[in-house]
Amino acid sequence: MPIKNRFSELLPEITAWRRDFHEHPELLYDVHRTAGKVAGLLRDFGCDEVVEGVGRTGVVGVIKGRTDSKGRVVGLRADMDALPIEEQTGVEYASKTPGKMHACGHDGHTAMLLGAAKYLAETRNFDGTAIVIFQPAEEGGAGGLAMVEDGLVDRWKIDEFYGMHNMPGMPVGQFAIKPGPMMAAADQFDITVTGKGGHAAKPHECIDTTLTAAQIIVAVQSVVSRNIDPLKNAVISVCVVSTDSTAHNVIPQVVKLKGTARSLDPQVRDQLQEGITRVATNIAAAMGATAKVDYERGYPVTMNDEQATDWAIDVAQGIAGSVKTDMEPMMGGEDFSYMLNERPGAYIWVGNGDTAMVHHPAYNFNDEAIPAGSSWYAGMIEARMPAA
C-alpha cells in the first residue's frame, strides 16, 4: 500500500486548502471559519452525513463503504486550532491575523484528513463506515473531551480511533509509533505563597515569601528525584513566578508560582500531585508562611492500543517502507487521549523534515508530507475494513 497516486494528483488542491487554513488561523473553539470550510468541502465530496457543532465547533463526516455488512466503524481525527504566536516564517501565505499562527501543523492535519475524505468518498473501497473527525481546541481547550462528551462515540458507534501528528526533524513521509504511552498526562498547578510583606531592609520583621517560594521551587524537584521510581518518567517544571510588588526594596506579601507536571503512569500522576502539595505546604509552614496549592489535572496519557498499533504499523510500512518503532514517548500532552480512553486506537507521527520545532514562530507544516499522511489516513480505513 504505497502512497496512493490519487494523493499525488490531489496534492495541489490539498496544499491550497492547507495554506488557506494557515492564512486564517483560529484559536481554541473559535474555529468557525475553519470548521465552516471543512464542512462545506465534506459536503462537496459527497459524504453521507456532515454534522457541525459537535463539541461546540467540531465537524464530523460520515462516509459509508460499499456495504456496511461488517458493521465496523472507524474514526479518523485531525485537529483544527492554531496558537497565540506571532508568525515569523516569511512565507507568502503567512497568517493574516496578528498574534495567531498555525505553529503546530494543525492546518496540515486538517488538510491531510480532508484529502483522505475526498478519496474515500470517491472510491468507497471498503466495507463499513469511516468517520472523519475535525476537532477544535486541542491546544489547551480539551476539544477532544468536548466532542466525546457531546456523544461522538455513541452517536456514530465508533469502534476504533486513529490520529496523526507531524514531527519536525524526522524525514518527510516517514512514520514513528509505539504501543503503550505515546504522550504524557499534562497537569498544571498554582501555588500561592502568603507571608508578611515589608521593607527589604528589615527582613526580620517580615515573613519572606520570595525566599519561601525559592525554597519550594528547589524542593519540588525532589518529588521526581526522590519519590518517583527512577525507571519511570516524570517532569515537574515551575514556569512562572509573580508577586504583588514590582519594587526593588519590598518583600511581597504574596508570591504565586505556576507550573506543569507530566507523567506516563496513573500511579506516578497521583504521586506528583500528592508530592507537590505536601512539599509546598510544609516548606511554607517551616518558613512561617502558608502555601495554597491548586492542582488541575489536564489531558490524560495518550495510550496506544497494542493491536491497533500493529495495524497502524502495517499501513505505515506499506507507505514508507519502514517505520520507527523504537521511539521514546514524549512528555508533551495531546487530547486525542480522551478518544483513546473510550475506544482502542493509535496515534502516529509523520515526518515533517528539517523544519523548526512545533510551537516555534518559524515553524511551518511541510506540504511534501501530505501524500504520505493522507495515504495513511485512507489506508487505515481500507485495511481495517477491506472490501469483499
C-alpha positions in Angstrom: 0.0 0.0 0.0 2.4 2.7 -1.2 1.5 6.4 -1.4 -1.7 6.4 -3.5 -1.4 8.0 -6.9 -4.6 9.9 -6.3 -3.0 11.9 -3.5 -0.2 12.9 -5.8 -2.9 14.2 -8.2 -4.7 15.9 -5.4 -1.6 17.5 -3.8 -2.0 21.0 -5.4 -5.6 21.1 -4.2 -4.9 19.8 -0.7 -1.9 22.2 -0.4 -4.2 25.1 -1.4 -6.6 24.1 1.5 -3.8 23.9 3.9 -2.3 27.2 3.0 -5.8 28.8 3.2 -6.1 27.5 6.8 -2.6 28.7 7.5 -3.5 32.3 6.4 -6.6 32.3 8.6 -5.6 30.8 12.0 -8.2 30.5 14.7 -7.8 29.6 18.4 -9.4 27.0 20.6 -13.2 26.7 20.0 -13.3 29.9 17.9 -12.7 28.0 14.7 -15.9 28.9 12.9 -14.3 29.8 9.5 -12.1 26.7 9.5 -15.0 24.4 10.6 -17.3 26.0 8.0 -14.8 25.4 5.2 -14.3 21.8 6.4 -18.0 21.1 6.4 -18.5 22.7 3.0 -15.8 20.6 1.5 -17.1 17.4 3.1 -20.5 18.1 1.5 -18.9 18.8 -1.8 -17.1 15.4 -1.6 -20.4 13.7 -1.2 -20.1 12.5 2.4 -23.2 10.6 3.5 -23.6 12.9 6.5 -21.9 16.1 7.7 -22.6 17.3 11.2 -21.4 20.6 12.6 -21.2 21.9 16.2 -20.1 18.6 17.8 -18.2 19.6 20.9 -19.2 23.2 20.2 -17.4 23.7 16.9 -16.2 20.2 15.8 -17.2 18.7 12.5 -18.0 15.1 11.8 -18.3 13.5 8.3 -19.7 10.0 7.6 -18.6 8.0 4.6 -20.2 4.6 4.1 -18.3 1.9 2.2 -19.7 -0.4 -0.5 -21.6 -2.2 2.2 -21.8 -1.9 6.0 -22.4 -5.6 6.5 -19.3 -6.0 8.8 -20.7 -3.2 11.0 -17.2 -1.8 11.9 -17.0 1.9 12.3 -13.5 3.5 12.3 -12.8 7.1 13.3 -10.1 9.3 11.9 -9.3 12.5 13.8 -7.5 15.8 12.9 -7.2 19.0 15.0 -8.1 22.4 13.6 -6.9 25.1 16.0 -3.9 27.4 15.9 -1.7 29.0 18.6 -1.4 32.6 20.0 2.0 33.1 18.5 3.3 35.9 16.2 4.4 34.2 13.0 7.9 34.6 11.7 8.0 32.3 8.7 8.1 34.9 6.0 6.0 32.7 3.6 3.6 34.4 1.2 0.7 32.7 2.8 1.6 33.7 6.4 -1.0 34.4 9.0 -3.2 37.4 8.3 -4.2 37.7 11.9 -1.7 39.3 14.2 -0.7 37.2 17.2 -2.1 34.0 15.8 -0.5 31.3 13.7 -0.6 27.6 12.8 2.6 26.8 14.7 1.8 23.1 15.3 0.7 21.9 11.9 -3.0 21.5 12.6 -3.6 23.2 9.3 -1.7 20.3 7.7 -3.5 17.6 9.7 -6.9 19.1 8.7 -5.9 19.2 5.0 -4.5 15.7 5.0 -7.7 14.3 6.5 -9.8 16.3 4.0 -7.7 14.7 1.3 -8.3 11.3 2.7 -12.1 12.0 3.0 -12.3 13.1 -0.7 -10.5 9.9 -1.8 -12.7 7.7 0.4 -15.9 9.3 -0.8 -14.8 8.8 -4.4 -13.7 5.2 -4.1 -15.7 3.7 -1.3 -13.3 0.7 -1.5 -14.1 -0.6 2.0 -16.9 -2.4 3.8 -18.0 -0.5 6.9 -18.2 3.2 7.9 -15.5 5.8 8.0 -16.0 8.7 10.4 -13.8 11.8 9.7 -13.5 13.9 12.8 -12.3 17.5 12.8 -11.7 18.7 16.3 -11.4 22.2 17.9 -9.4 23.3 20.9 -6.5 20.8 21.1 -4.2 23.5 22.3 -5.3 23.6 25.9 -9.0 23.6 25.5 -9.8 19.9 25.7 -11.8 19.8 22.4 -11.4 16.1 22.3 -13.1 15.7 25.6 -15.8 18.1 24.5 -16.6 16.0 21.4 -16.6 12.8 23.4 -19.0 14.4 26.0 -21.2 15.6 23.1 -21.8 12.0 22.1 -19.1 11.4 19.5 -18.6 7.7 20.3 -22.1 6.6 21.0 -23.9 8.7 18.3 -21.8 7.2 15.5 -21.0 3.9 17.3 -17.2 4.3 16.7 -15.2 1.1 17.3 -11.6 2.4 16.8 -9.9 5.8 16.6 -6.7 6.8 14.7 -4.9 10.1 14.8 -1.7 11.6 13.4 0.7 14.4 14.2 3.6 15.8 12.2 7.1 15.6 13.6 9.9 18.1 12.7 13.3 16.6 12.5 12.0 13.3 11.1 12.4 12.7 7.3 9.4 13.7 5.3 6.9 10.9 4.9 8.5 8.6 7.4 6.5 7.3 10.4 7.1 6.6 14.1 4.9 4.9 16.6 5.0 2.6 19.6 2.5 0.7 21.7 1.5 1.9 25.1 2.1 5.5 26.2 2.9 7.9 23.4 2.4 11.2 25.1 2.1 12.3 28.8 -0.6 13.3 31.1 -0.3 17.0 31.3 -1.3 18.6 34.6 -0.8 22.1 35.9 -0.5 23.6 39.3 -0.7 27.0 41.0 0.9 27.7 44.3 0.1 30.8 46.3 2.6 31.6 49.0 1.4 34.1 51.6 3.6 35.6 54.3 4.1 39.1 55.8 5.3 41.8 53.4 7.5 44.7 54.5 10.7 46.6 53.9 13.5 44.7 52.4 15.9 46.4 54.8 14.0 44.8 57.7 13.6 41.1 56.7 13.4 40.1 60.4 10.0 41.9 60.6 8.7 40.0 57.6 7.8 36.5 56.6 9.7 36.4 53.3 7.5 35.0 50.6 10.2 35.3 48.0 12.7 33.1 49.9 9.9 30.7 50.7 8.9 30.4 47.1 12.5 29.9 46.1 12.8 27.0 48.6 9.6 25.5 47.2 10.9 25.7 43.6 14.1 23.9 44.6 12.3 21.3 46.8 9.6 20.2 44.4 12.3 18.8 42.2 12.9 16.2 44.9 9.4 14.8 44.3 10.8 13.4 41.0 14.3 12.6 42.1 13.4 11.0 45.5 9.7 9.9 45.3 9.3 8.5 41.8 10.7 5.2 40.6 13.8 6.2 38.6 12.7 3.8 35.9 9.5 5.7 35.3 9.1 9.1 33.6 8.1 12.3 35.3 8.7 16.0 34.9 7.9 18.9 37.2 8.6 22.4 35.9 7.9 25.7 37.7 7.5 28.1 34.9 6.0 31.4 36.3 6.9 33.4 39.4 4.9 36.5 40.1 4.4 38.8 43.1 2.2 41.7 44.2 5.1 44.1 44.1 7.5 45.5 41.5 9.7 47.5 43.9 13.3 46.6 44.5 13.0 47.2 48.2 9.8 45.5 49.1 9.3 41.9 50.4 6.0 41.0 48.8 3.0 39.8 50.8 2.2 37.2 48.2 4.2 35.2 45.6 2.5 33.0 43.0 4.1 30.0 41.2 2.7 28.3 38.2 4.0 25.1 36.7 3.3 21.8 35.0 3.6 18.2 36.0 3.9 15.4 33.3 3.7 11.6 33.7 3.1 8.4 31.8 1.6 6.3 34.6 -1.5 6.9 36.7 0.3 6.0 39.9 3.1 8.4 39.1 0.5 11.1 38.4 -1.0 10.6 41.8 2.4 10.8 43.4 3.2 14.1 41.6 0.0 15.7 42.9 0.5 14.5 46.4 4.2 15.3 46.4 3.9 18.9 45.1 1.1 19.6 47.6 3.0 18.1 50.5 6.3 19.8 49.8 4.9 23.2 49.1 2.6 23.4 52.2 5.3 22.0 54.5 8.1 24.2 53.2 5.9 27.2 53.6 4.9 26.2 57.2 8.6 25.7 58.1 9.3 29.3 56.9 6.3 30.7 58.8 4.3 31.3 55.7 1.3 29.4 54.1 1.0 27.8 50.7 -2.2 27.1 48.9 -1.8 24.5 46.1 -4.4 24.2 43.3 -3.6 21.2 41.2 -5.6 20.7 38.0 -5.5 17.5 36.0 -5.3 18.1 32.3 -5.1 15.7 29.3 -4.6 12.1 30.3 -1.8 9.8 28.9 -2.1 9.2 25.2 -2.1 5.4 25.2 -1.8 3.4 22.0 -3.6 0.0 22.0 -1.1 -2.8 21.1 -3.1 -4.4 18.4 -4.2 -1.1 16.9 -0.6 -0.1 16.8 0.3 -3.2 14.9 -2.4 -2.3 12.3 -1.1 1.2 12.1 2.5 0.0 11.6 1.4 -2.3 8.8 -0.3 0.5 6.9 2.7 2.9 7.5 5.2 0.3 6.4 3.3 -0.1 3.1 3.7 3.6 2.5 7.2 4.4 3.8 8.9 1.0 3.6 9.9 1.1 7.2 8.5 2.5 10.5 10.5 3.7 13.5 9.1 1.7 16.4 11.9 2.2 19.0 11.0 5.8 19.8 10.7 7.1 23.3 7.4 8.5 24.5 7.2 12.3 24.6 6.2 14.3 27.7 4.0 16.7 25.8 0.2 16.4 26.1 -2.4 15.5 23.5 -6.2 15.4 23.9 -6.7 12.7 21.4 -6.1 10.7 24.6 -9.8 11.3 25.5 -10.9 9.4 22.4 -8.4 6.6 23.1 -9.8 6.3 26.6 -13.2 5.5 25.0 -12.1 3.0 22.3 -8.9 1.3 21.2 -6.8 3.0 18.6 -3.4 4.5 17.8 -1.6 7.8 17.3 1.3 8.1 14.9 4.0 10.6 14.0 4.6 11.5 10.3 7.9 13.2 9.4 7.9 17.0 8.6 11.5 17.2 7.6 14.2 19.7 8.7 11.9 22.4 9.9 11.6 24.5 13.1 10.1 22.6 16.0 6.3 22.9 16.7 5.2 25.9 18.7 8.1 28.0 17.3 7.3 31.2 15.4 9.3 30.0 12.4 7.6 26.6 12.2 5.7 25.7 9.1 4.0 22.4 8.1 5.7 20.7 5.2 3.3 20.2 2.3 5.5 17.4 0.9 4.2 15.3 3.8 0.6 15.4 2.6 0.6 12.4 0.3 2.1 10.1 3.0 -0.3 11.5 5.7 -3.4 11.2 3.5 -2.4 7.8 2.3 -2.1 6.6 5.9 -5.5 8.0 6.9 -7.2 6.4 4.0 -5.1 3.2 4.3 -6.3 2.7 7.8 -9.9 2.6 6.6 -9.2 0.2 3.8 -7.0 -2.0 5.9 -9.4 -2.2 8.9 -12.5 -2.6 6.7 -11.3 -4.3 3.5 -13.9 -4.6 0.7 -15.1 -8.2 0.0 
